[in-house]
């Protein structure tokens, strides 16, 4: 069942999502090496330890390096759809299933984009959007 909660911004959605997933203090989350400081602060405020993963030229994970990371105490991975371009969702889902971790989907920089007939932001265990970022840009002069 998909449950949608509307909040004032992406950081609030991420914070609530972490709490809904019941991520325990001092566990680890895999995060791409390029990420805004706002999201980092949310993870740190929830006492999660950040383990960065490397990206290729198109902001895709370097899967060979990611698969070699020590997975002890890792509870989730953050997938970011940079500039509205979908990540390889199937590969992320395969990775999370194999490692029994949560998929957090960051779709804060796109609006109304679908992959496999499902909107971005609806593929992970939680998904976050921030339509006001896009809408403000569309209507500003």
Sine and cosine of phi, psi and omega as CSV:
sin_phi,cos_phi,sin_psi,cos_psi,sin_omega,cos_omega
0.00,0.00,0.76,-0.65,0.06,-1.00
-1.00,0.04,0.78,-0.63,0.04,-1.00
-0.87,-0.49,0.80,-0.60,-0.02,-1.00
-0.93,-0.37,0.78,-0.63,0.07,-1.00
-0.86,-0.51,0.85,-0.52,0.03,-1.00
-1.00,0.00,0.79,-0.61,0.01,-1.00
-0.78,-0.62,0.03,-1.00,-0.09,-1.00
-0.98,0.19,-0.35,0.94,0.02,-1.00
-0.30,-0.96,0.17,-0.99,-0.04,-1.00
-0.89,0.46,-0.61,0.79,-0.03,-1.00
-0.91,0.42,-0.60,0.80,0.05,-1.00
-0.92,0.40,-0.65,0.76,0.03,-1.00
-0.89,0.46,-0.68,0.74,0.02,-1.00
-0.89,0.46,-0.69,0.72,0.00,-1.00
-0.88,0.48,-0.74,0.67,0.02,-1.00
-0.90,0.44,-0.66,0.75,0.01,-1.00
-0.87,0.49,-0.69,0.73,0.04,-1.00
-0.87,0.50,-0.66,0.75,0.01,-1.00
-0.93,0.38,-0.63,0.78,0.03,-1.00
-0.91,0.40,-0.56,0.83,0.04,-1.00
-0.97,0.23,-0.19,0.98,0.01,-1.00
0.86,0.50,0.70,0.71,0.03,-1.00
-0.95,0.31,0.82,-0.57,-0.10,-1.00
-0.98,0.21,0.49,-0.87,0.05,-1.00
-0.85,0.52,0.57,-0.82,0.07,-1.00
0.91,0.41,0.24,0.97,0.19,-0.98
-1.00,0.02,0.10,-1.00,-0.13,-0.99
-0.93,-0.37,0.51,-0.86,0.09,-1.00
-0.78,-0.62,0.71,-0.71,0.07,-1.00
-0.99,0.13,0.80,-0.61,-0.10,-0.99
-0.73,-0.69,0.68,-0.73,0.05,-1.00
-0.89,0.46,0.51,-0.86,-0.07,-1.00
-0.91,0.42,-0.31,0.95,0.06,-1.00
-0.92,-0.38,0.93,-0.36,-0.05,-1.00
-0.37,-0.93,0.58,-0.82,-0.01,-1.00
-0.92,0.39,0.49,-0.87,-0.04,-1.00
-0.91,0.42,-0.40,0.92,0.00,-1.00
-0.89,0.45,-0.71,0.70,0.01,-1.00
-0.92,0.40,-0.65,0.76,0.02,-1.00
-0.85,0.53,-0.70,0.72,-0.01,-1.00
-0.88,0.48,-0.60,0.80,0.02,-1.00
-0.90,0.44,-0.70,0.71,0.02,-1.00
-0.89,0.46,-0.72,0.70,-0.02,-1.00
-0.91,0.41,-0.64,0.77,0.04,-1.00
-0.90,0.43,-0.41,0.91,0.06,-1.00
-1.00,-0.06,0.19,0.98,0.06,-1.00
0.87,0.49,0.59,0.80,0.10,-1.00
-0.99,-0.12,0.61,-0.79,0.05,-1.00
-1.00,-0.02,0.78,-0.62,-0.07,-1.00
-1.00,-0.03,0.77,-0.64,0.12,-0.99
-0.88,-0.47,0.92,-0.40,-0.05,-1.00
-0.98,0.17,0.59,-0.80,0.14,-0.99
-0.89,-0.46,0.54,-0.84,-0.07,-1.00
-0.97,0.25,0.48,-0.87,0.03,-1.00
-0.87,-0.49,0.46,-0.89,0.11,-0.99
-1.00,0.04,-0.09,-1.00,-0.06,-1.00
-0.87,0.50,-0.42,0.91,0.01,-1.00
-0.97,-0.24,0.42,0.91,0.01,-1.00
0.89,0.45,0.42,0.91,0.07,-1.00
-1.00,-0.08,0.54,-0.84,0.05,-1.00
-0.88,0.47,0.51,-0.86,0.20,-0.98
-1.00,0.07,1.00,-0.05,-0.17,-0.99
-0.86,0.52,-0.59,0.80,-0.02,-1.00
-0.88,0.48,-0.62,0.78,0.03,-1.00
-0.97,0.25,-0.61,0.79,-0.01,-1.00
-0.90,0.44,-0.66,0.75,-0.01,-1.00
-0.92,0.40,-0.40,0.92,-0.02,-1.00
-1.00,0.05,-0.17,0.99,-0.03,-1.00
-0.89,0.45,0.55,-0.83,0.08,-1.00
-0.92,0.39,0.87,-0.50,-0.11,-0.99
-1.00,-0.08,0.10,1.00,-0.02,-1.00
-0.89,0.46,0.78,-0.62,0.01,-1.00
0.92,0.39,0.20,0.98,0.08,-1.00
-0.99,0.11,0.79,-0.61,-0.08,-1.00
-0.92,-0.39,-0.27,0.96,-0.07,-1.00
-0.33,-0.94,0.29,-0.96,0.13,-0.99
-0.74,-0.67,0.63,-0.78,0.05,-1.00
-0.99,-0.13,0.81,-0.58,0.07,-1.00
-0.94,-0.33,0.85,-0.52,-0.03,-1.00
-0.94,-0.35,0.80,-0.60,0.11,-0.99
-1.00,0.03,1.00,0.05,-0.05,-1.00
-0.91,0.41,0.75,-0.66,0.07,-1.00
0.83,0.55,0.41,0.91,0.03,-1.00
0.99,0.15,0.10,0.99,0.04,-1.00
-1.00,-0.01,0.84,-0.54,-0.05,-1.00
-0.89,0.46,0.67,-0.74,0.17,-0.99
-0.96,0.29,0.10,-1.00,0.09,-1.00
-0.98,0.22,1.00,0.08,-0.10,-0.99
-0.86,0.51,-0.66,0.75,-0.01,-1.00
-0.88,0.48,-0.64,0.77,0.00,-1.00
-0.92,0.38,-0.66,0.75,0.06,-1.00
-0.88,0.47,-0.70,0.72,-0.01,-1.00
-0.90,0.43,-0.65,0.76,0.06,-1.00
-0.87,0.49,-0.70,0.72,0.00,-1.00
-0.89,0.46,-0.70,0.71,-0.03,-1.00
-0.93,0.36,-0.61,0.79,0.02,-1.00
-0.91,0.41,-0.71,0.70,-0.01,-1.00
-0.89,0.46,-0.63,0.78,-0.07,-1.00
-0.99,-0.12,0.03,1.00,0.03,-1.00
0.80,0.60,0.79,0.61,0.03,-1.00
-0.79,-0.61,0.25,-0.97,0.01,-1.00
-0.99,0.12,0.48,-0.88,0.11,-0.99
-0.95,-0.33,0.88,-0.48,0.08,-1.00
-0.97,-0.24,0.86,-0.51,-0.10,-1.00
-0.96,-0.27,0.90,-0.44,0.00,-1.00
-0.99,-0.14,0.94,-0.35,-0.01,-1.00
-0.86,-0.51,0.57,0.82,-0.10,-0.99
-0.96,0.28,-0.19,0.98,-0.05,-1.00
-0.91,-0.42,0.44,0.90,0.09,-1.00
-0.54,-0.84,0.19,-0.98,-0.05,-1.00
-0.56,-0.83,0.81,-0.59,0.14,-0.99
0.85,0.53,0.73,0.68,0.07,-1.00
-0.92,-0.40,0.67,-0.75,-0.03,-1.00
-0.90,-0.43,0.42,-0.91,0.12,-0.99
-0.66,-0.75,0.82,-0.57,-0.05,-1.00
0.80,0.60,0.72,0.69,0.04,-1.00
0.87,0.50,0.43,0.90,0.04,-1.00
-0.69,-0.72,0.71,-0.70,-0.05,-1.00
-0.90,0.43,0.58,-0.81,0.14,-0.99
-0.87,0.49,0.59,-0.81,-0.07,-1.00
0.99,-0.13,-0.14,0.99,-0.01,-1.00
-0.89,-0.45,0.25,0.97,-0.04,-1.00
-0.99,-0.17,-0.39,0.92,-0.06,-1.00
-1.00,0.01,0.02,-1.00,0.11,-0.99
-0.92,0.40,-0.57,0.82,0.25,-0.97
-0.70,-0.71,0.45,-0.89,0.06,-1.00
-0.70,-0.72,0.61,-0.79,0.02,-1.00
-0.83,-0.55,0.65,-0.76,0.06,-1.00
-0.80,-0.59,0.32,-0.95,0.10,-1.00
-0.59,-0.81,0.96,0.28,-0.08,-1.00
-0.84,0.54,-0.48,0.88,-0.04,-1.00
-0.89,0.45,-0.47,0.88,0.05,-1.00
-0.90,0.44,-0.70,0.72,-0.04,-1.00
-0.97,0.24,-0.72,0.69,-0.05,-1.00
-0.89,0.46,-0.67,0.74,0.04,-1.00
-0.86,0.52,-0.63,0.78,0.00,-1.00
-0.94,0.33,-0.58,0.81,0.00,-1.00
-0.91,0.41,-0.59,0.81,-0.11,-0.99
-0.97,-0.22,0.01,1.00,0.06,-1.00
-1.00,0.02,0.56,-0.83,-0.11,-0.99
-0.94,0.35,0.00,0.00,0.00,0.00
